Amino acid sequence: MARRGLALAMAGVALWSLAWALIAIDARATYGARVSADEPQYLTTALSLGTDFDLDISDELSERSFLPYHEIDLNPQTRPLNDDGQRLSPHDPLLPLLLAAPMRAGGWVAAKATLAVFAALTAAAALWLAVRRVGVGLGIAAGVVAMFFAAPPLVAYGSQVYPEMPAALCVTLGLAAVCGQLGRGARVLAAVTVVALPWLSVKYVPLAAVIALAVVVRMWSRRRRELLAEAVFYVIAGAVYLWLHQAIYGGWTVYAAGDHFVSSEFTVVGRQPDYVGRTRRLVGLLVDREFGLAAWMPAYLVLPGAMAVLARVRPPRWWAIGAAVAVGYGVATWVAFTMHGWWWPGRQLVVILPAAVAVIALAVERIAALRWVVLGSWIVGALSWVWLAIEASTDRRTLIVDFAETSNPWYQAWSALLPNYQSFGGLGSVTLHWLWAIVLIAIAATAWRCCGGSGPSSHTPAGTSSAERSTDGIDASRIP
């Protein structure tokens, strides 16, 4: 009965998330194009794969095949790579491969709808992670997951053409695999996610490493012979990745084919990165006036407290989930070129947000007052997204150029209380930065104190067997 209830809830959350993601399919990214920045690059490569069965977009560029979704001329972002004039988009090819068939069958609309399906699958996986791995009750978990997937930024990337949502699905499934009984099926699932993440984007390599290391840690003490086979597989997969990139793109990453990275493909992280200065993103990723998560969905202010609750309650293998969220946040803080960009806010964090939502659900279950906070915040966040989606579908605003100029009175009032990290030199933004830093620390400290520690022995995810609690040496053919 419990399994059936969870299955029904997953189906319900998936359909709910799909419906919300479809709202903005017709919303325009800019005034001159339906999609913008990297989106047309992914779609054009998907079109090439679907029609020509190759990655070369030179003919699509010359024939202007992008006009149905990018009415103005397209910045190719690439350069001729050989005497034949071959051009390869400097974006990893797995997302275009996933969208190739939809692009051939139904164009950009079908491609966006496919990403909405990925959002639905990710929501269902996040609910499964929250219930079966973090140990949250089904009712609380379903409500929290449903709310966060119907608010920015998760709802936004349910229809925007970026690898963020497929990558978020991989991370969520990978964590579900390594946090349960590590049988053959779980190890295969973990391996698939580890291999897929770098092919979605090289920036996801650290998260793939977290999942792979979790497998190593789980198998180290009792199953070293099997671990050797796992390690050989990962080494071969990494070698194939590097070899194919050298053979196809002429470098270690796809950026070698880009016209912006002629001097070095590694300048994608910045020519002279200011890592000390980037540290302010620890706060800014949450509270930046335009690009912060909490600017559009204030419930993300709960995240520091939720991580404190996770560390205090410590469900089985909680460290893997905590490490994934921390590493993803760290990459967005110190590795990403910018936290601002020609995209919808929150892009750099979407990959870890489903796992973070599962952790937030744990905090909501443990601290009853947070239920009203999250509910009220969701109403505001959902209203903000619907408001902007309507504006962007009627040419009054767009999702990229002027989204912060939305006529939504709530956003205009709330954002005035947040620091502007795009003009950080002023006294006002610096003061607000430190005030919000204090607030976030206080939230974490209060959550730690309020949740009460129960330890791993008394807080066990639903459906977890006593054998699974006691040892990592159990062999199972599937994830329970």
WOBEL-V235892 format. One record per pair of residues at least 24 apart in sequence whose C-alpha atoms are under 10 Angstrom apart, sorted by the first residue. I is the first residue (numbers start at 1). J is the second residue. Records with the same first field share a line. If there is no record, write none. Layout:
I->J / J
//
This chain:
2->138 / 462 / 463
3->462 / 463 / 480
5->138
6->124 / 127 / 128 / 131 / 132 / 138 / 139 / 142
7->124 / 127 / 128
9->124 / 127 / 128 / 138 / 139 / 141 / 142 / 143 / 146
10->120 / 121 / 122 / 123 / 124 / 125 / 126 / 127 / 128 / 138 / 142 / 145 / 146
11->120 / 121 / 123 / 124
12->120 / 123 / 124 / 142 / 146
13->120 / 121 / 122 / 123 / 124 / 125 / 126 / 127 / 142 / 143 / 145 / 146 / 147 / 149 / 150
14->116 / 117 / 118 / 119 / 120 / 121 / 122 / 123 / 124 / 125 / 127 / 145 / 146 / 149
15->117 / 119 / 120 / 121 / 123 / 124 / 146
16->120 / 123 / 146 / 147 / 149 / 150
17->116 / 117 / 118 / 119 / 120 / 121 / 122 / 123 / 124 / 145 / 146 / 147 / 148 / 149 / 150 / 151 / 154 / 155 / 158
18->113 / 114 / 115 / 116 / 117 / 118 / 119 / 120 / 121 / 123 / 149 / 150 / 155 / 158 / 159
19->116 / 117 / 120 / 150 / 155 / 158
20->116 / 119 / 120 / 146 / 149 / 150 / 151 / 154 / 155 / 156 / 158 / 159 / 382 / 385 / 386
21->112 / 113 / 115 / 116 / 117 / 118 / 119 / 120 / 149 / 150 / 151 / 154 / 155 / 156 / 157 / 158 / 159 / 160
22->112 / 113 / 114 / 115 / 116 / 117 / 155 / 156 / 158 / 159
23->116 / 155 / 156 / 158 / 159 / 385 / 386 / 389 / 390 / 393
24->112 / 155 / 156 / 157 / 158 / 159 / 160 / 385 / 386 / 388 / 389 / 390 / 392 / 393 / 399
25->108 / 109 / 110 / 111 / 112 / 113 / 116 / 156 / 158 / 159 / 160 / 389 / 393
26->109 / 112 / 159 / 389 / 390 / 392 / 393 / 394
27->159 / 160 / 388 / 389 / 390 / 391 / 392 / 393 / 394 / 395 / 397 / 398 / 399
28->69 / 389 / 391 / 392 / 393 / 394 / 395 / 396 / 397 / 398 / 399 / 400 / 401
29->70 / 160 / 342 / 343 / 344 / 392 / 393 / 395 / 397 / 398 / 399 / 400 / 401 / 402 / 403
30->70 / 342 / 392 / 395 / 397 / 398 / 399 / 400 / 401 / 402 / 403
31->71 / 72 / 392 / 395 / 396 / 397 / 398 / 399 / 400 / 401 / 402
32->69 / 70 / 71 / 72 / 73 / 398
33->67 / 68 / 69 / 70 / 71 / 72 / 73 / 74 / 398
34->67 / 68 / 69 / 70 / 71 / 72 / 108 / 392 / 393 / 398 / 399
35->69 / 70 / 71 / 108 / 160 / 161 / 343 / 399 / 400
36->69 / 70 / 74 / 75 / 160 / 161 / 342 / 343 / 399 / 400 / 401
37->74 / 75 / 77 / 161 / 341 / 342 / 343 / 400
38->75 / 76 / 77 / 89 / 90 / 91 / 161 / 162 / 342 / 343
39->69 / 70 / 160 / 161 / 162 / 163 / 343
40->66 / 67 / 69 / 70 / 74 / 75 / 76 / 108 / 161 / 162
41->66 / 74 / 75 / 76 / 77 / 78 / 88 / 89 / 90 / 91 / 96 / 161 / 162
42->89 / 90 / 91 / 92 / 93 / 94 / 95 / 96 / 97 / 99 / 100 / 161 / 162 / 163
43->69 / 95 / 96 / 97 / 99 / 100 / 103 / 107 / 108 / 111 / 112 / 161 / 162
44->69 / 76 / 89 / 96 / 100 / 103 / 108
45->88 / 89 / 91 / 92 / 93 / 95 / 96 / 97 / 99 / 100 / 103
46->93 / 94 / 95 / 96 / 97 / 98 / 99 / 100 / 101 / 102 / 103 / 104 / 107 / 108 / 111
47->96 / 97 / 99 / 100 / 101 / 102 / 103 / 104 / 105 / 107 / 108
48->96 / 97 / 100 / 103 / 104
49->93 / 96 / 97 / 98 / 99 / 100 / 101 / 103 / 104
50->96 / 97 / 98 / 99 / 100 / 101 / 102 / 103 / 104 / 105
51->100 / 101 / 103 / 104
53->97 / 100
54->88 / 97
55->86 / 87 / 88 / 89 / 93 / 96 / 97 / 248
56->85 / 86 / 87 / 88 / 89
57->85 / 86 / 87 / 88 / 89
58->84 / 85 / 86 / 87 / 88 / 89
59->85 / 86 / 87
60->87
61->87
66->108
68->107 / 108
69->107 / 108 / 109
76->258 / 259
77->255 / 257 / 258 / 259 / 260 / 261
78->255 / 256 / 257 / 258 / 259 / 260 / 261 / 262
79->257 / 258 / 259 / 260 / 262
80->257 / 258 / 259
81->248 / 249 / 250 / 256 / 257 / 258
87->249 / 257 / 258
88->248 / 249 / 254 / 255 / 256 / 257 / 258
89->249 / 254 / 255 / 256 / 257 / 258 / 259
90->249 / 253 / 254 / 255 / 256 / 257 / 258 / 259 / 260 / 261 / 265
91->163 / 199 / 200 / 201 / 202 / 253 / 254 / 255 / 257 / 258
92->163 / 198 / 199 / 200 / 201 / 202 / 245 / 253 / 254 / 255
93->163 / 198 / 199 / 200 / 201 / 254
94->163 / 166 / 196 / 197 / 198 / 199 / 200 / 201
95->161 / 162 / 163 / 164 / 165 / 166 / 167 / 196 / 199 / 200 / 201
96->161 / 162 / 163 / 200
97->200
98->163 / 166 / 200
99->161
108->161
109->159
111->159 / 160 / 161
112->157 / 158 / 159 / 160 / 161 / 162
113->158 / 159 / 160 / 161
114->158 / 159 / 161
115->157 / 158 / 159 / 160 / 161 / 162 / 163 / 164 / 165 / 166
116->155 / 156 / 157 / 158 / 159 / 160 / 161 / 165
117->158 / 159 / 165 / 166
118->157 / 158 / 159 / 165 / 166 / 167 / 168 / 169
119->149 / 154 / 155 / 156 / 157 / 158 / 159 / 164 / 165 / 166 / 168 / 169
120->149 / 155 / 158 / 165 / 169
121->165 / 166 / 169
122->149 / 154 / 158 / 165 / 166 / 167 / 168 / 169 / 170 / 171 / 172 / 173 / 354 / 355
123->148 / 149 / 150 / 154 / 168 / 169 / 172 / 354 / 357
124->169 / 172 / 354
125->168 / 169 / 170 / 171 / 172 / 173 / 176 / 354 / 355 / 358
126->168 / 169 / 171 / 172 / 173 / 175 / 176 / 353 / 354 / 355 / 356 / 357 / 358 / 359
127->172 / 354 / 355 / 357 / 358 / 361
128->172 / 173 / 176 / 358
129->172 / 173 / 175 / 176 / 177 / 179 / 180 / 321 / 354 / 355 / 357 / 358 / 359 / 461
130->176 / 354 / 355 / 356 / 357 / 358 / 359 / 360 / 361 / 362 / 461 / 462
131->358 / 361 / 362 / 461 / 462 / 463
132->176 / 179 / 180 / 460 / 461 / 462 / 463 / 464 / 480
133->175 / 176 / 177 / 178 / 179 / 180 / 315 / 316 / 317 / 318 / 321 / 358 / 460 / 461 / 462 / 463 / 464
134->176 / 179 / 310 / 313 / 314 / 315 / 316 / 317 / 318 / 321 / 355 / 358 / 359 / 361 / 362 / 459 / 460 / 461 / 462
135->315 / 316 / 358 / 359 / 361 / 362 / 365 / 459 / 460 / 461 / 462 / 463 / 464
136->315 / 358 / 359 / 360 / 361 / 362 / 363 / 364 / 365 / 366 / 459 / 460 / 461 / 462
137->361 / 362 / 365 / 461 / 462
138->361 / 462
139->365
140->361 / 362 / 364 / 365 / 371
141->357 / 358 / 359 / 360 / 361 / 362 / 364 / 365
142->358 / 361
143->361 / 371 / 374 / 375
144->357 / 358 / 360 / 361 / 362 / 364 / 365 / 371 / 374 / 375 / 378
145->354 / 357 / 358 / 360 / 361
146->357 / 378
147->299 / 357 / 374 / 375 / 377 / 378 / 379 / 381 / 382
148->297 / 299 / 300 / 353 / 354 / 357 / 360 / 374 / 375 / 377 / 378 / 381 / 382
149->353 / 354 / 357 / 378 / 382
150->378 / 379 / 381 / 382 / 383 / 385 / 386
151->296 / 297 / 377 / 378 / 379 / 380 / 381 / 382 / 383 / 384 / 385 / 386
152->293 / 294 / 295 / 296 / 297 / 298 / 344 / 345 / 346 / 350 / 378 / 381 / 382 / 384 / 385 / 386
153->291 / 292 / 293 / 294 / 296 / 297 / 344 / 345 / 346 / 347 / 349 / 350 / 353 / 381 / 385
154->346 / 347 / 349 / 350 / 351 / 353 / 354
155->382 / 385
156->344 / 345 / 346 / 347 / 350 / 385 / 389 / 399
157->344 / 345 / 346 / 347 / 350
160->343 / 344 / 399
162->200 / 201 / 343 / 347
163->197 / 199 / 200 / 201 / 347 / 350 / 351
164->200 / 201 / 204 / 347 / 348 / 349 / 350 / 351 / 352
165->347 / 350 / 351 / 352 / 353 / 354
166->196 / 197 / 200 / 351
167->193 / 196 / 197 / 198 / 199 / 200 / 201 / 204 / 207 / 208 / 350 / 351 / 352
168->197 / 204 / 349 / 350 / 351 / 352 / 353 / 354 / 355
169->193 / 197 / 351 / 352 / 354 / 355
170->194 / 195 / 196 / 197 / 200 / 207 / 208 / 351 / 352
171->196 / 197 / 204 / 207 / 208 / 210 / 211 / 321 / 324 / 325 / 351 / 352 / 353 / 354 / 355
172->321 / 324 / 351 / 352 / 353 / 354 / 355 / 356 / 358
173->211 / 355
174->207 / 208 / 210 / 211 / 212 / 214 / 215 / 320 / 321
175->210 / 211 / 214 / 317 / 318 / 320 / 321 / 324 / 355
176->211 / 320 / 321 / 355 / 479
177->211 / 214 / 215 / 478 / 479 / 480
178->211 / 212 / 213 / 214 / 215 / 216 / 217 / 218 / 317 / 320 / 321 / 479
179->211 / 214 / 215 / 218 / 315 / 316 / 317 / 318 / 319 / 320 / 321 / 468 / 472 / 479
180->316 / 317 / 461 / 464 / 465 / 468 / 469 / 472 / 476 / 478 / 479 / 480
181->218 / 464 / 465 / 467 / 468 / 469 / 471 / 472 / 473 / 474 / 475 / 476 / 477 / 478 / 479 / 480
182->215 / 218 / 219 / 468 / 472 / 473 / 474 / 475 / 476 / 477 / 478 / 479 / 480
183->472 / 473 / 474 / 475 / 476 / 477 / 478 / 479 / 480
184->475 / 476 / 477 / 478 / 479
185->475 / 476 / 477 / 478 / 479
186->215 / 475 / 476 / 477 / 478 / 479 / 480
187->212 / 215 / 230 / 476 / 477 / 478 / 479
188->230 / 478
189->478 / 479
190->214 / 215
191->215 / 230 / 233 / 234 / 237
194->234 / 237 / 238
195->233 / 234 / 237 / 238 / 241
198->238 / 241 / 253
199->241 / 253 / 254
201->253 / 254
202->252 / 253 / 254 / 255
203->269 / 328 / 331 / 332 / 335 / 336 / 348
204->327 / 328 / 331 / 351
206->324 / 327 / 328 / 330 / 331
207->323 / 324 / 325 / 326 / 327 / 328 / 331 / 351 / 352
208->324
209->234 / 324 / 327
210->320 / 321 / 323 / 324 / 325 / 327 / 328
211->320 / 321 / 323 / 324
213->320
214->317 / 319 / 320 / 321 / 323 / 324
215->320
217->320 / 472
218->317 / 471 / 472 / 473
219->472 / 473 / 474
220->472 / 473
221->472 / 473
222->471 / 472 / 473 / 474
223->472 / 473 / 474 / 475
267->337
268->335 / 336 / 337
269->334 / 335 / 336 / 337 / 338
270->335 / 336 / 337 / 338
271->337
273->334 / 335 / 336 / 337
274->334
275->333 / 334 / 335
276->334
277->333 / 334
278->332 / 333 / 334 / 335 / 336 / 337 / 338 / 339
279->330 / 333 / 334
280->333 / 334 / 421 / 424 / 430 / 433 / 434 / 437
281->329 / 330 / 332 / 333 / 334 / 338 / 339 / 421 / 433
282->329 / 330 / 332 / 333 / 334 / 437
283->333 / 419 / 421 / 433 / 434 / 436 / 437 / 438 / 440
284->333 / 339 / 418 / 419 / 420 / 421 / 433 / 436 / 437
285->329 / 332 / 333 / 339 / 340 / 345 / 346 / 348 / 349 / 421
286->346 / 349 / 418 / 436 / 440
287->415 / 417 / 418 / 419 / 420 / 421 / 432 / 433 / 436 / 437 / 440
288->339 / 340 / 345 / 415 / 417 / 418 / 419 / 420 / 421 / 422 / 429 / 432 / 433
289->404 / 411 / 412 / 414 / 415 / 416 / 417 / 418 / 419 / 420 / 421 / 422 / 429
290->340 / 344 / 345 / 346 / 403 / 404 / 405 / 411 / 415 / 418 / 419 / 420 / 421 / 422
291->339 / 340 / 341 / 343 / 344 / 345 / 346 / 347 / 404 / 420 / 421 / 422
292->339 / 340 / 345 / 346 / 415 / 418 / 419 / 420 / 421
293->345 / 346 / 347 / 349 / 350
294->346 / 377 / 381 / 414 / 415 / 418
295->345 / 381 / 384 / 404 / 411 / 412 / 414 / 415 / 416 / 417 / 418
296->345 / 346 / 377 / 378 / 380 / 381 / 382 / 383 / 384 / 385 / 410 / 411 / 414 / 415
297->374 / 376 / 377 / 378 / 379 / 380 / 381 / 382 / 383 / 384 / 385 / 411
298->373 / 374 / 376 / 377 / 378 / 380 / 381 / 414
299->360 / 370 / 373 / 374 / 375 / 376 / 377 / 378 / 380 / 381
300->353 / 356 / 357 / 360 / 374 / 377
301->374 / 377 / 436 / 439 / 440 / 443 / 444
302->357 / 359 / 360 / 363 / 364 / 370 / 373 / 374 / 440 / 443 / 444 / 447
303->353 / 356 / 357 / 359 / 360 / 363 / 440 / 443 / 444
304->356 / 360 / 440 / 441 / 442 / 443 / 444 / 445 / 447 / 448
305->359 / 360 / 363 / 440 / 441 / 442 / 443 / 444 / 445 / 446 / 447 / 448 / 449 / 450 / 451
306->356 / 357 / 358 / 359 / 360 / 361 / 362 / 363 / 364 / 366 / 367 / 443 / 444 / 447 / 448 / 451
307->356 / 359 / 360 / 362 / 363 / 444 / 447 / 448
308->359 / 363 / 443 / 444 / 445 / 446 / 447 / 448 / 449 / 451
309->359 / 360 / 362 / 363 / 364 / 366 / 367 / 444 / 445 / 446 / 447 / 448 / 449 / 450 / 451 / 452 / 453
310->359 / 360 / 362 / 363 / 447 / 448 / 451 / 453 / 455
311->448 / 453 / 455
312->447 / 448 / 449 / 451 / 452 / 453 / 454 / 455 / 456
313->362 / 363 / 366 / 448 / 451 / 452 / 453 / 454 / 455 / 456 / 457 / 458 / 459 / 460
314->453 / 454 / 455 / 456 / 457 / 458 / 459 / 460
315->362 / 454 / 455 / 456 / 457 / 458 / 459 / 460 / 461 / 469
316->455 / 456 / 457 / 459 / 460 / 461 / 464 / 468 / 469 / 470
317->456 / 469
318->359 / 456
321->352 / 355 / 356 / 358 / 359
322->355 / 356 / 359
324->351 / 352 / 355 / 356
325->349 / 351 / 352 / 353 / 354 / 355 / 356 / 359
326->352 / 356
327->352
328->352 / 353
329->353
339->421 / 422
340->421 / 422
341->400
342->399 / 400 / 401
343->399 / 400 / 401
344->399 / 400 / 401 / 403
345->399 / 400 / 403
362->451
363->447 / 448 / 450 / 451
364->451
365->451
366->447 / 450 / 451 / 452
367->447 / 450 / 451 / 452
368->451
370->447
380->410 / 411
381->410 / 411
383->408 / 410 / 411
384->408 / 409 / 410 / 411
//
